Amino acid sequence: MHIPVLKDKVIEYLKPKPNEHFIDCTVGQGGHAMVILEKTGPRGKVLGIDQDSAFLSQLQKTLQKQYKSRLILAEGNFAHITTIAQQEKFKPVHGILFDLGFSSLHIEESRRGFSFQKQEPLDMRYSLNNPITAEKIVNYWSKTDIERILKEYGEEQFSKEIAQAIAEQRAKTPIVKTTQLVNIIESATPKWYHKKKAHPATKTFQALRIAVNAELENIKEALPQAIGLLEPAGRIAVISFHSLEDRIVKNFFKTHPLLNMITKKPITPSLQEQKANPRSRSAKLRVALKLPAKT
């Protein structure tokens, strides 16, 4: 069961009011959208965007049946948020939410290789329309580029050794399964690294997922567009799950002339929430308010 992260804090800081319009840029299984719809009745609306058509078809059968025309669903990448909002004639916009974590369903049920604990194809795409897969990266990208993404996106200290081991292995046989990649990572890293709390493949899998889905580029593209769509006094909330995303969000909120940072420090889950939902442990919520344009 997917539990929306920091749900109460999102509502506390976004402050949805009756009849307002919100965009949920990562609607997923609808956890946050449902609470916003409850708070914005009777005529408030939510535009829910997601890259994964499987989530949207599920929401059509559940949440959309309940809220009807108040929930508008759009398949797409939030990097195109302006185009999507214009196509749906969705305005005014009083608040925008980004939950940058990937769903537990992607690990449990997608069979797309997000988990290093299962034997699955090396895919890692949120959208099946994306031409890049993790398999293509590990088999066809240069050793230098693989090392770079492991270092930049995974902050992996053994990026050089893992990239070298990938290059050597793919020369013998294509790397197509998650288990093959896990074995390569384990063989390329020292034994003490395997005894750490996090699995030795964690950072490599994170790096590949970020590269496949262009996650950092997408958030950089989406944030300025989101501010353009927001009404003055509208709020933007972003939940990030690792330091790379959080840095982008923090710097954007700090430097944008039309934004006032409401959260001076990021909001993190309570110990109670972390126990109930372990994947929330690394979540950080930042919220900003759009100021009126300077005349």
N, C-alpha and C positions, 0 to 999 in steps of 0.2 A: 504493500500500500504506500503510495507516494504522499508524504506529509509536506505541505507548503512550509518553507523555512521562514522564520521570523514573522509569521502571519500577523500576530497582534501588533508588533512594532510597525510593520508596513502600514496598517490601518491607522495607528496612532499618529504617524508622521505624514502620511499622504492626506489624511483628513477628508475622505470622500463624503460628500453631502448629497441629500436628495436631488435627483434629476441631473447630476453632473455626468460628464463624459470622461472616460479613462481609456488609455491604451495599455494593454498588457502585452509587452513585446515578446514574451516567451510564455505563452499561455499554458503550454504543456498539458497537464491533466486538469487544469482549471481550478486549482486550490485557492490561489490568490484572487482570481477573477470572480469566483463565487462569493467571496466575502465582500468584494467591492460592489458586486451587483446587489447584494443584500442591503448595503449602506446607501446606495444611490437610487433606490426605488422611490416612487413608482415608475418614473420615466427615464431614469439615468441609463446610460449605455456603456458597454465595454466592447472595444475592438480588440479581439484576441488574435495575435499573430504567432505562427509557429512554422518552422521549416519542415516539421515531421507530419506528413499527411495522416499517419496512423493515429496520432493524438487528436487531430481535428475531427476525423471521422468518429472517434470515440465520443468526443464532446458533443457532436451533433445528436448522438443518441441519448445523451444524459443531460448535460447542462443547458443545451439549446432547447431541448424539449420543455424544460422547466421555465426558462427565461425568454424564450421565443425571440422576438425581434430586438430585445434589449442586448442580446449577445451576438455580435457580428464576428464571424471567424474568417481569417484570411491566411492562406498558405503562402509563405514567403520568408525572406531573410530580413531581419530588422534593420539591416544596412540600407534597405529601401523603404524605410518607414514613411517618408514623405509621399512617395508614389502610392504606397498602399493606402494611406489615409485619404489621399486625394481621390483614388479610385472608388473608395467606399463613401466618399463625401462625408467624412467623419470630422465634424467640428461643431462647436468649439471643443478644445481639449483642456481639461482642468487638471489632469495628472497623468503621469507616464511611469510605468514600472518595468524594470529589466531585472530578471532573475537569471544570472549568468551560469548557474549550476546546471549540469546535465542531469536528467531525470534518473531516478533509481530504476525505472522501467527500461532505460537504455542498457543498463547493466544486466538486469534480470531477464528481459524478454526479447530484446531487439535482434539477438543473434548477429550483431554487427561487429563483434570483437572489441567492445569497450572494456571488457574485464579480462585481466590476466589470469583469472582463476578458472576460466572455462576454455574449452577447445572450440574456437569459432573462427570464421574467415577474418582476415585482417582488413576490415572495412573502415569502421569508425566514422562514417558519415551520418550527420543528422538528417540531411536531405538526400534522397536517392537520385536526385537530379544533379548532384555534385559529381563532376568527372574525376576528382582526385580521391583516392583511397589510401589507407595506410599501407596496403600491399604495394601500390605503385611507388610510394615514397621509399620504402625499404629496399625495393628491387631495382628502381631506376634512377633515383636521385643520386647525385655524386656523394662520395664519402664525406667531402667537406661540408656540403649542405646538410647532410644528416647530422654531422657533429655539431654544426651551428644551431640547428633547431633543438637538439637535445640540451645544449648549453643554455640557449636563450629562453626557450619555452618550458624546459623541464628543470632548469637550474641543476642539471645532472653533473656531478663532479667527475664521473667516469665517461663523459661524452666521447672522448677520443677513443678510448678502449672499446666502447660499445659499437661506435661507428666502424671501427676497424674490423671487429668480429662480424658485423652485418655484411660488410664488403667481402670478407673471406668466405662466409657461408653461402651468399647468393651466387658466388662464382661456381659453386658446386651444384647447388639446387635452389630453385626459387623458394622464397619465404612466403608462405600463403596462410599459415595458421598462427593464432595467438601463442599456442604452446611452443611452436618453433622459436618464436621471438623471445619468449621467456627463457628458454634453454640457452639461447645465444647470450642474453643479458647476464644470466647466472654464470656462464662460463667466462665472461669477459670481466667480471667484477670480483674483488677479493672476498674470501670467506667471511671476514668480520662484517662486511656490508650486508650479508644475508641474514645476520643476526639482529639487525636493527628492527625497530618497531614497524616501520613501513617496508613493504615488499620491495626488493631491489628493482623490480620492473615498473614501480609506480610512476617515477619521473619520466621514463621513456614513453610510457603509454599516455601520460598527460601531454607531453611534447607533441607526439604524433596526432593526438586528437585536436590540439590547438592548431597545428599546421594544416591538417585535412580540412577543417571547417573555417579556417582563416578567422579564428575567434577574436584575436586582438585587433586585426584590421577592421572587422565588422563593428566592434564597439566604438572604435575611433571614428568611423564613418557615421554611426547612428547618433551619437550624443549631440553634435551640433544640429542635426536635423530635428531631433526631439525638442530642443530649445526653440527652434523656429516654429514648431507646431503648437507649443504651449501658450496658453493665455497668460497675460501678466497676473502674478500672484498664484499661478499654477505651480505644481510641485513635481519634481522628478526624483524617483527613488531607484537606487541600483544596489542589488545584492551581488557581491563578488565572492569568489571562493579561493582565489590565490593571489599572491602579492603582485603578479604582473597586471592582472585586471584592476586590482584595487588602486595601483599606482596611476593607471590611466584615468580612472574615475576621479580620484582625489585631485590630480593636477588639473583636469578639465574644470571641475567645480570651483577650484581655487582661483583659476585665471580667467574664467569667462566673465566679461563685464556685466552681463545681465543676470548673473546668479548670486544669490546669497546662500552660503552654506549653513543649513540648519543644524546639521550634526558636525560639531567641531571635531569630534573623534568618532570613528565608526561605531555603530551599534552592533553588538555581538549577542549570540543566543545565551540565555540563562543556562546554568548547569542542569536545571530540570529539563529544558528543551534538548540539550545535548545528549542527555541520557535517553530521552524518549526517541530522539532522531539523531543517531550518531553522525549522519552525513552533514548535519548542520554545524558541526564543530568549527569548521574553518570559515563560516559565513561572516561577511561584514556588510552592513547596510549603511549607505551614505545617502543623504537627502539634501536637496537644494530647492530654493524658491526662486521663481523667475520674477525679476524686478520690472517695473514699467520701463519702456525705452527712454533713454535720456534725450531730452529735446534741446 
